[in-house]
């Protein structure tokens, strides 16, 4: 029996998404989702696609022809990077200082790589020299620019200076659109990201870039048909201004939303957006320390867009997060792995990177901690 319409209605819930992602989107990106839907080969849509690719080149800091939004989330971007470049037995050096470096190892191994893992403590940046010296002739050196699990920024420019003949593969999921990122200048050959953090767009696309040099060294017949960059290039990226080769039905509404978000960033000015994220992160971290809380990530390497803070001894981490969600409709994230109950992750990304968000987080967290007091 069909239930009455009123029983099937779903309440609209507005959250302050201050966790590690997704963030609240820019209003322009949300509004674009409501535009009339276009077909994926409609000339009007292809203009939007080309505009989005141009916007991605700006935020990546690259002139790569093959810079495009993959029709999948950032994790698929990671898989695309490895599946298109790794053949059985290829040596891949992976710098690991958090969960997403560990995932790189897993994905590379599944593609047949001989993985050389270089570990660093959670909360610390990678040492580029140690990574570069881990193997004399790897095909790929991979690292995470902004480690989402720990709130740490690593020096990709220094790693690029030391890569030699290796391809440099970079995870920029949490850095793109939030902090300085200059793929060409830093020697990044392959990069993947996500839309749902500092770009201020809903999750669902993986901004991706590959240099001509890396494309020439790609696997010609990769294990993945869907993520085959050689086939995808005929539809987006390198095909601008030419006939398109059909590959798949692109998520046209999401790409229109991405284009709107990227235009919003460009209008503000990319370096101004970086500065806004830095100011919000600095203010939040100063405020947390003034409250007597201790930050987790190493000083001098802390991300402004994603702050990791230690849960005070005796405080129930989950209870505090539940209180924030129930009373303030405010989400912050737990830590990962062994830090799941001892670290909070607080993101101020995209439109959330502003002083009002800082005041809200600090005030709400102070109140929540009073409800879950420290032991005497």
Phi, psi and omega per residue, in radians:
X1 nan 2.323 3.141
X2 -1.305 2.319 3.109
X3 -1.360 2.661 3.070
X4 -0.999 2.626 -3.082
X5 -0.978 -0.679 -3.085
X6 -1.142 -0.464 3.122
X7 -1.349 -0.344 -3.119
X8 -1.665 -0.045 -3.131
X9 -1.221 2.536 -3.120
X10 -1.963 2.221 -3.136
X11 -1.133 2.537 3.068
X12 -1.530 2.090 -3.100
X13 -1.937 2.197 3.095
X14 -1.794 2.056 3.136
X15 -1.918 2.588 2.881
X16 -1.548 1.820 -3.036
X17 -1.546 1.511 -3.097
X18 -1.909 0.503 3.050
X19 -1.642 -2.801 -3.124
X20 -1.364 0.039 3.134
X21 2.257 2.521 0.085
X22 -1.302 2.765 3.025
X23 -1.696 2.945 2.980
X24 -1.133 2.418 -3.116
X25 -1.398 2.793 2.976
X26 -1.096 2.484 3.136
X27 -0.969 -0.629 -3.141
X28 -1.092 -0.654 3.133
X29 -1.208 -0.668 3.104
X30 -1.168 -0.766 -3.121
X31 -1.066 -0.621 -3.110
X32 -1.146 -0.440 3.117
X33 -1.156 -0.378 -3.113
X34 -1.616 0.004 3.113
X35 -1.195 2.731 3.091
X36 -0.965 2.413 -3.081
X37 -1.276 2.430 3.096
X38 -2.001 2.678 3.045
X39 -1.267 2.749 -3.031
X40 -1.330 -0.154 3.038
X41 -2.021 0.129 3.083
X42 -1.119 2.278 3.132
X43 -0.954 -0.599 3.121
X44 -1.162 -0.663 3.097
X45 -1.219 -0.684 -3.122
X46 -1.079 -0.537 3.039
X47 -1.137 -0.693 3.091
X48 -1.135 -0.757 3.110
X49 -1.027 -0.815 3.139
X50 -1.093 -0.682 3.106
X51 -1.115 -0.731 3.111
X52 -1.109 -0.692 3.107
X53 -1.119 -0.689 3.070
X54 -1.094 -0.746 3.106
X55 -1.100 -0.647 3.101
X56 -1.167 -0.636 3.076
X57 -1.053 -0.670 3.136
X58 -1.114 -0.848 -3.066
X59 -1.298 -0.456 3.043
X60 -1.341 -0.420 -3.027
X61 1.256 0.860 -3.074
X62 -2.498 2.813 2.985
X63 -1.957 0.197 -3.113
X64 -0.957 2.264 3.085
X65 -1.081 -0.684 -3.072
X66 -1.629 1.250 3.042
X67 -2.140 2.060 -2.917
X68 -2.706 2.798 3.025
X69 -1.595 1.917 3.061
X70 -1.180 2.492 -3.090
X71 -1.436 1.166 -3.124
X72 -3.054 3.037 -3.126
X73 -1.409 3.102 -3.089
X74 -1.012 -0.560 3.124
X75 -1.109 -0.607 3.057
X76 -1.208 -0.521 3.033
X77 -1.083 -0.712 3.068
X78 -1.042 -0.820 -3.120
X79 -1.135 -0.702 3.119
X80 -1.057 -0.698 -3.122
X81 -1.065 -0.765 -3.094
X82 -1.407 -0.734 -3.049
X83 -1.165 -0.425 3.130
X84 -1.563 -0.109 -3.067
X85 -2.250 -0.245 -3.043
X86 -1.863 2.188 2.983
X87 -1.940 2.844 -3.095
X88 -0.907 2.212 3.076
X89 1.589 -0.168 3.099
X90 -1.101 2.439 3.125
X91 -1.516 2.217 3.106
X92 -2.177 2.043 3.063
X93 -1.576 2.221 -3.123
X94 -2.146 2.159 3.033
X95 -1.447 2.203 -3.063
X96 -2.122 1.966 3.018
X97 -2.334 0.457 3.128
X98 3.050 -3.094 -3.047
X99 -1.045 -0.672 -3.016
X100 -1.400 -0.394 2.919
X101 -1.175 -0.665 3.084
X102 -1.097 -0.698 3.121
X103 -1.134 -0.637 3.060
X104 -0.987 -0.754 3.125
X105 -1.040 -0.779 -3.121
X106 -1.088 -0.856 -3.097
X107 -1.137 -0.748 3.134
X108 -1.087 -0.732 3.123
X109 -1.112 -0.674 3.117
X110 -1.136 -0.422 3.105
X111 -1.518 0.031 3.078
X112 1.712 0.146 -3.088
X113 -1.281 2.658 2.852
X114 -1.547 1.834 -3.016
X115 -1.552 2.201 3.010
X116 -1.867 1.874 -3.040
X117 -1.639 2.273 3.127
X118 -2.071 1.895 -2.993
X119 -1.664 2.535 3.034
X120 -2.358 2.708 -3.114
X121 -1.088 2.504 2.996
X122 -1.018 2.347 -3.119
X123 1.685 -0.120 3.138
X124 -2.012 2.664 3.072
X125 -1.342 2.925 3.044
X126 -1.343 2.772 3.019
X127 -1.779 1.857 -3.072
X128 -0.992 -0.673 -3.125
X129 -1.105 -0.781 3.137
X130 -1.105 -0.688 3.119
X131 -1.149 -0.799 -3.099
X132 -1.132 -0.503 -3.107
X133 -1.608 0.076 -3.063
X134 -1.230 -0.435 3.120
X135 -2.666 2.478 -3.056
X136 -1.273 -0.442 -3.058
X137 -2.631 1.128 3.096
X138 -1.343 2.715 3.007
X139 -1.348 -0.642 -3.056
X140 -2.354 2.444 2.897
X141 -2.025 2.203 -3.045
X142 -2.144 2.485 3.137
X143 -2.718 2.778 3.079
X144 -1.729 2.207 3.135
X145 -1.231 -0.937 -3.131
X146 -2.141 1.795 -3.046
X147 -1.324 1.908 -3.047
X148 -1.103 -0.495 -3.071
X149 -1.352 -0.349 -3.028
X150 -2.225 -0.233 -3.117
X151 1.332 0.488 -3.061
X152 -1.939 2.410 3.033
X153 -1.771 2.343 3.065
X154 -1.958 2.762 -3.019
X155 -1.507 1.629 -3.127
X156 -1.312 -0.577 3.115
X157 -1.040 -0.752 3.124
X158 -1.137 -0.665 3.115
X159 -1.160 -0.674 3.095
X160 -1.084 -0.623 3.110
X161 -1.146 -0.404 -3.032
X162 -1.876 0.040 -2.962
X163 -1.259 -0.372 -3.105
X164 1.123 -2.300 -3.128
X165 -1.504 -0.041 -3.130
X166 -1.258 2.676 2.971
X167 -1.433 2.338 3.116
X168 -1.693 2.088 -3.095
X169 -1.967 2.221 -2.988
X170 -2.258 2.313 2.960
X171 -1.515 2.028 3.125
X172 -2.103 0.514 -3.035
X173 -1.010 -0.795 -3.078
X174 -1.665 -0.156 -3.101
X175 -1.673 -0.579 -3.000
X176 -1.076 2.243 3.141
X177 1.396 0.022 -3.097
X178 -2.138 -0.644 3.117
X179 -2.361 2.963 -3.102
X180 -0.953 2.275 3.121
X181 -2.563 2.051 -3.072
X182 -2.339 1.430 -2.992
X183 -1.020 -0.850 -3.098
X184 -1.152 -0.804 -3.099
X185 -1.123 -0.568 -3.086
X186 -1.590 -0.050 3.115
X187 1.407 0.444 3.111
X188 -1.350 2.184 -3.132
X189 -1.647 -0.626 3.082
X190 -2.386 2.438 3.097
X191 -2.564 2.545 3.065
X192 -2.346 2.711 -3.102
X193 -2.638 -2.969 3.081
X194 -2.341 2.799 -3.108
X195 -1.537 -0.285 -2.825
X196 -1.588 0.132 -3.103
X197 -1.999 -1.917 -3.042
X198 -1.226 -0.312 3.071
X199 -1.265 -0.288 3.046
X200 1.179 0.717 3.121
X201 -2.274 2.682 3.137
X202 -1.058 2.704 3.093
X203 -1.156 2.614 3.082
X204 2.564 -0.232 3.122
X205 -2.238 2.695 3.107
X206 -2.102 1.705 3.027
X207 -1.006 2.235 -2.975
X208 -2.383 2.544 3.047
X209 -2.511 2.501 3.081
X210 -2.473 2.332 -3.124
X211 -1.317 2.835 3.085
X212 -1.059 -0.685 -3.126
X213 -1.102 -0.753 3.112
X214 -1.193 -0.639 3.136
X215 -1.114 -0.641 3.109
X216 -1.174 -0.453 -3.130
X217 -1.710 0.233 -3.069
X218 -1.277 2.892 2.980
X219 -1.296 2.171 -3.030
X220 -1.289 -0.468 3.126
X221 -2.354 1.311 -3.046
X222 -1.160 2.840 -3.119
X223 -1.118 -0.468 -3.102
X224 -1.759 2.110 3.032
X225 -1.260 -0.768 -3.044
X226 -1.101 -0.618 -3.065
X227 -1.791 0.296 -3.136
X228 -1.231 1.889 -3.074
X229 -1.165 -0.487 3.082
X230 -1.113 -0.663 3.109
X231 -1.365 -0.704 -3.126
X232 -1.109 -0.557 -3.103
X233 -1.077 -0.423 3.116
X234 -1.318 -0.211 -3.132
X235 -1.824 -0.726 3.141
X236 -2.334 2.997 3.065
X237 1.322 -1.701 -3.040
X238 -1.244 -0.231 -3.051
X239 -1.533 0.059 -3.067
X240 -0.976 2.254 3.100
X241 1.465 0.037 -3.137
X242 -2.209 3.024 3.114
X243 -1.097 2.455 -3.100
X244 -1.618 2.435 3.048
X245 -1.706 2.090 -3.103
X246 -1.076 2.309 3.051
X247 -2.160 -0.947 3.121
X248 -2.677 2.945 3.090
X249 -1.428 1.836 -3.095
X250 -1.219 2.597 3.082
X251 -1.316 1.505 -2.942
X252 -1.106 -0.653 3.136
X253 -1.154 -0.700 3.127
X254 -1.148 -0.662 -3.135
X255 -1.229 -0.626 3.037
X256 -1.112 -0.668 3.095
X257 -1.148 -0.746 3.095
X258 -1.055 -0.789 3.134
X259 -1.025 -0.728 3.132
X260 -1.137 -0.721 3.108
X261 -1.122 -0.719 3.135
X262 -1.186 -0.647 3.071
X263 -1.119 -0.659 3.094
X264 -1.059 -0.766 3.117
X265 -1.136 -0.773 -3.107
X266 -1.105 -0.669 3.141
X267 -1.161 -0.656 3.080
X268 -1.240 -0.539 -3.067
X269 1.774 2.105 -3.019
X270 -1.005 -0.759 -3.130
X271 -1.189 -0.533 3.039
X272 -1.170 -0.643 3.094
X273 -1.136 -0.759 3.073
X274 -1.015 -0.782 -3.117
X275 -1.125 -0.637 3.120
X276 -1.139 -0.738 3.082
X277 -1.106 -0.712 -3.130
X278 -1.116 -0.773 -3.125
X279 -1.105 -0.761 3.140
X280 -1.145 -0.744 3.128
X281 -1.128 -0.733 3.104
X282 -1.062 -0.782 -3.112
X283 -1.133 -0.724 3.123
X284 -1.123 -0.810 -3.091
X285 -1.168 -0.665 3.048
X286 -1.093 -0.766 -3.119
X287 -1.141 -0.691 3.112
X288 -1.101 -0.734 -3.138
X289 -1.224 -0.585 3.062
X290 -1.139 -0.456 3.060
X291 -1.348 -0.108 -3.129
X292 1.622 0.155 3.129
X293 -1.546 2.695 -3.091
X294 -1.901 2.294 3.105
X295 -1.375 2.640 -3.053
X296 -1.592 -0.804 -3.068
X297 -1.224 2.638 -3.098
X298 -1.092 2.361 3.120
X299 -1.051 2.422 -3.103
X300 1.597 -0.192 -3.122
X301 -2.288 0.335 -3.090
X302 -1.445 2.389 3.047
X303 -1.290 2.365 3.049
X304 -1.290 -0.531 -3.053
X305 -1.446 -0.283 -3.132
X306 -2.488 1.865 -3.082
X307 -1.748 2.284 3.048
X308 -1.876 2.270 -3.064
X309 -2.301 2.456 -3.129
X310 -1.322 2.346 3.068
X311 -1.232 2.227 -3.129
X312 -1.017 2.547 -3.135
X313 -1.026 2.337 3.123
X314 1.553 -0.146 3.137
X315 -1.588 2.385 3.100
X316 -1.440 1.847 -3.076
X317 -1.001 -0.824 -3.097
X318 -1.131 -0.636 -3.137
X319 -1.148 -0.677 3.114
X320 -1.145 -0.794 -3.136
X321 -1.121 -0.662 3.103
X322 -1.141 -0.681 3.109
X323 -1.096 -0.764 3.133
X324 -1.091 -0.685 -3.120
X325 -1.224 -0.741 -3.073
X326 -1.265 -0.751 -2.999
X327 -1.666 -0.408 -3.102
X328 -2.146 -0.015 -3.048
X329 0.881 0.744 -3.019
X330 -2.120 2.177 -3.114
X331 -1.842 2.219 2.870
X332 -2.140 2.855 -3.047
X333 -1.783 2.695 2.979
X334 -1.403 2.981 2.998
X335 -1.324 -3.044 -3.133
X336 -2.138 2.697 3.079
X337 0.944 -2.214 -3.064
X338 -1.209 -0.180 3.129
X339 -1.774 0.222 -3.052
X340 -1.011 -0.633 -3.088
X341 -1.814 -0.017 -3.028
X342 -2.087 -0.009 3.138
X343 -2.378 2.445 2.937
X344 -1.859 2.558 3.055
X345 -2.047 2.099 -3.067
X346 -2.068 2.031 -3.114
X347 -1.831 2.314 2.978
X348 -2.117 1.556 -2.961
X349 -2.209 2.620 3.140
X350 1.058 -2.281 -3.120
X351 -1.199 -0.241 3.121
X352 -1.376 -0.145 -3.130
X353 -1.465 1.376 3.094
X354 -2.743 2.939 -3.002
X355 -1.090 -0.604 -3.141
X356 -1.089 -0.665 3.094
X357 -1.131 -0.704 3.131
X358 -1.046 -0.850 -3.131
X359 -1.064 -0.716 -3.139
X360 -1.131 -0.824 -3.136
X361 -1.065 -0.850 -3.077
X362 -1.120 -0.778 -3.136
X363 -1.146 -0.770 -3.130
X364 -1.165 -0.692 -3.127
X365 -1.186 -0.687 3.081
X366 -1.038 -0.776 -3.138
X367 -1.156 -0.718 3.138
X368 -1.126 -0.662 3.120
X369 -1.196 -0.551 3.058
X370 -1.138 -0.569 3.114
X371 -1.321 -0.354 3.085
X372 -2.183 1.298 -2.943
X373 -1.207 2.715 3.034
X374 -1.240 2.633 3.059
X375 -1.154 2.568 -3.134
X376 -1.326 nan nan
